[in-house]
Each structure stands twice: as C-alpha cells, then as structure tokens.
Amino acid sequence: MSKDTIVIRKIEPTDNSKTASAIRSVLIEMGVPKVGTAYEDKSLDCMYETYDMPKKVYFVVTDGKNILGGAGISPLDKYNGNICELQKMYFRPEARGKGIGSKMMAKCLGFAKDNGFEKCYLETMPYMDDARKLYRKVGFETIDAPMGDTGHYSCTVWMLKDL
C-alpha cells in the first residue's frame, strides 16, 4: 500500500460493516474496554445512517478495497452550546505513520469550521500517546472534566480546541 492509493472520502452505505470492523479491531488492538467506549456504540454498525444528517460527517480512509479507518464530526451530545465532537478516529496499523491522521484532522476540523462550530471536543484514553500527540499538534488542550454526555465513561482524557 502506498500513500498514493490512499483516499479519504465521506462514508457510503456500503462501508458500514467494513468501518465497524476496522474500528473494533483497532479498539481491541489498543486494549480499550468494550464498555463505556465507542466499542459498544449502537451507531458503530450503521455509521452511514448515523452521520447522514445536518452538521455531521464521517470520513473513511480507504486503499480502494479496504476501509483502513476513519473519523467524524458531530454536535456534542447533550450539550447546550455550539461545540462539536471529533468522534471515532481510529486507523488500522497499515494506515499509521503516513500522515493520514493529520490529513484526516484537517478534513474534520475544516468541516467543523464550515458548519459554524466554535469549539471541538474529544475524548481519548491516557495510553493513546500518538493520538494525543496529534491532537496537541493541531491545538487541542487537555481539560479537567468531560463535556456533554457521550456515554464513553471509560475514556478519561478530555480535550478541547477553539475553532
């Protein structure tokens, strides 16, 4: 797989099962708890339908035949304010270390800005060092408590970025 064959595009209906499989495999690889995280989200099996709404988007990374990961933007659940959440940003090992995370971040944050969000929130795990490094690089800062109610009570690192 070369960088030239990698495409970042909006999720399509036929991507649902491959996207769920990619995300779950990364969560298992990383040792993420299956409860209180994206692993148990009902939306994981119907990502196209979940993100096919105003002010929401989910992008997938593909090499033409395989879904290698993805990331999405959605209004922050159960929060009264103009804040979105970066959601379900995970990549299979073969997609890592190629600058795809930075490109995906640019696409997601661009969508958030274009849709008028003022800030972007995310939740992650304390041992996901590479992810946190990328988030800090683009301006996310660690905050002391969760925002909204994502249901991801096992995620103990919360970050926020001004858009």
C-alpha positions as CSV (number, residue, x, y, z in Angstrom):
1,M,0.0,0.0,0.0
2,S,1.4,3.4,-1.0
3,K,0.4,6.8,0.1
4,D,-0.8,7.4,-3.5
5,T,-3.5,4.7,-3.2
6,I,-5.0,6.1,0.0
7,V,-8.2,8.1,-0.3
8,I,-10.1,10.0,2.4
9,R,-13.8,10.3,1.5
10,K,-17.2,10.5,3.0
11,I,-18.7,7.2,4.2
12,E,-21.1,5.4,1.9
13,P,-23.9,3.0,2.8
14,T,-21.8,0.0,1.7
15,D,-19.0,1.0,4.0
16,N,-20.9,0.2,7.3
17,S,-19.7,-3.3,8.1
18,K,-16.1,-2.6,7.0
19,T,-15.9,0.6,9.0
20,A,-17.3,-1.1,12.2
21,S,-14.8,-4.0,11.7
22,A,-11.9,-1.6,11.3
23,I,-12.8,0.5,14.4
24,R,-13.5,-2.6,16.6
25,S,-10.2,-4.2,15.5
26,V,-8.2,-1.1,16.5
27,L,-10.0,-0.8,19.8
28,I,-9.2,-4.5,20.6
29,E,-5.6,-4.0,19.5
30,M,-5.3,-0.9,21.8
31,G,-6.8,-2.8,24.8
32,V,-9.7,-0.4,25.0
33,P,-12.5,-1.5,27.3
34,K,-15.6,-2.8,25.5
35,V,-17.9,-0.9,27.8
36,G,-18.0,2.8,28.2
37,T,-16.3,3.4,24.8
38,A,-17.0,3.5,21.1
39,Y,-16.8,-0.3,21.0
40,E,-20.4,-0.7,22.4
41,D,-21.9,2.3,20.5
42,K,-25.0,1.2,18.6
43,S,-24.1,3.6,15.9
44,L,-21.0,1.6,15.0
45,D,-22.9,-0.8,12.8
46,C,-24.8,2.0,11.0
47,M,-22.3,4.7,10.6
48,Y,-23.5,6.0,7.3
49,E,-27.1,6.5,8.6
50,T,-25.8,8.0,11.9
51,Y,-23.7,10.7,10.1
52,D,-26.1,11.3,7.2
53,M,-27.6,14.3,8.9
54,P,-27.0,18.1,9.0
55,K,-23.8,19.2,10.8
56,K,-22.5,15.6,10.9
57,V,-19.9,13.8,8.7
58,Y,-17.9,10.7,8.9
59,F,-14.8,10.2,6.6
60,V,-13.2,6.9,5.9
61,V,-9.7,6.1,4.8
62,T,-9.6,3.5,2.0
63,D,-7.0,1.9,-0.2
64,G,-9.6,1.2,-2.8
65,K,-10.9,-2.1,-1.4
66,N,-10.3,-1.9,2.4
67,I,-11.5,0.6,5.0
68,L,-8.4,1.4,7.0
69,G,-10.1,3.7,9.5
70,G,-11.9,7.0,9.8
71,A,-13.1,9.9,11.8
72,G,-16.2,12.0,12.2
73,I,-17.6,15.3,13.4
74,S,-21.0,15.6,15.2
75,P,-22.6,18.1,17.5
76,L,-21.6,17.2,21.1
77,D,-24.4,15.1,22.6
78,K,-26.4,16.5,25.5
79,Y,-24.5,19.8,25.5
80,N,-26.1,23.2,25.2
81,G,-23.6,25.1,23.1
82,N,-22.0,25.4,19.7
83,I,-19.4,22.6,20.3
84,C,-18.8,19.6,18.1
85,E,-17.1,16.4,18.9
86,L,-14.3,14.6,17.0
87,Q,-15.6,11.0,17.0
88,K,-14.3,7.6,16.3
89,M,-10.9,8.5,14.9
90,Y,-9.1,5.2,14.5
91,F,-6.7,3.7,11.9
92,R,-5.6,0.2,11.3
93,P,-1.8,-0.3,11.7
94,E,-1.1,-0.2,7.9
95,A,-2.5,3.4,7.8
96,R,-0.4,4.7,10.6
97,G,2.8,6.8,10.3
98,K,1.9,8.0,6.8
99,G,0.5,11.5,7.7
100,I,-3.1,10.3,7.2
101,G,-4.0,11.3,10.7
102,S,-3.0,14.9,10.0
103,K,-4.9,14.9,6.7
104,M,-8.0,13.4,8.4
105,M,-7.8,16.0,11.2
106,A,-7.7,18.8,8.6
107,K,-10.7,17.5,6.9
108,C,-12.7,17.0,10.1
109,L,-11.8,20.4,11.6
110,G,-12.4,22.1,8.2
111,F,-15.9,20.6,8.2
112,A,-16.5,21.7,11.8
113,K,-15.4,25.3,10.9
114,D,-17.5,25.3,7.7
115,N,-20.5,24.3,9.8
116,G,-20.1,27.1,12.3
117,F,-18.9,25.2,15.4
118,E,-16.9,27.4,17.8
119,K,-15.0,24.6,19.5
120,C,-14.2,20.9,19.0
121,Y,-14.2,18.4,21.9
122,L,-12.8,14.9,22.0
123,E,-12.3,12.0,24.4
124,T,-9.5,9.5,24.4
125,M,-7.5,7.1,26.5
126,P,-4.4,8.1,28.6
127,Y,-2.2,5.5,26.9
128,M,-3.0,6.5,23.3
129,D,0.1,8.6,23.1
130,D,0.4,9.0,19.4
131,A,-3.2,10.2,19.1
132,R,-2.8,12.7,22.0
133,K,0.4,14.0,20.3
134,L,-1.5,14.6,17.1
135,Y,-4.4,16.3,18.9
136,R,-2.0,18.6,20.7
137,K,-0.1,19.4,17.5
138,V,-3.4,20.8,15.9
139,G,-4.2,22.8,19.0
140,F,-6.3,20.6,21.4
141,E,-5.7,21.2,25.0
142,T,-6.4,18.8,27.9
143,I,-9.4,19.9,30.1
144,D,-10.2,18.7,33.6
145,A,-13.7,17.1,33.1
146,P,-15.8,15.7,30.4
147,M,-18.3,17.8,28.5
148,G,-21.8,16.7,27.3
149,D,-22.8,13.1,27.8
150,T,-21.2,10.8,25.2
151,G,-21.7,7.6,27.2
152,H,-17.9,7.0,27.0
153,Y,-17.3,6.9,30.7
154,S,-14.2,4.7,30.3
155,C,-12.4,7.5,28.3
156,T,-10.5,9.5,30.9
157,V,-8.7,12.1,28.8
158,W,-10.8,15.1,27.6
159,M,-9.5,17.7,25.2
160,L,-10.9,20.9,23.6
161,K,-9.9,23.1,20.7
162,D,-11.0,26.6,19.7
163,L,-12.0,26.7,16.0
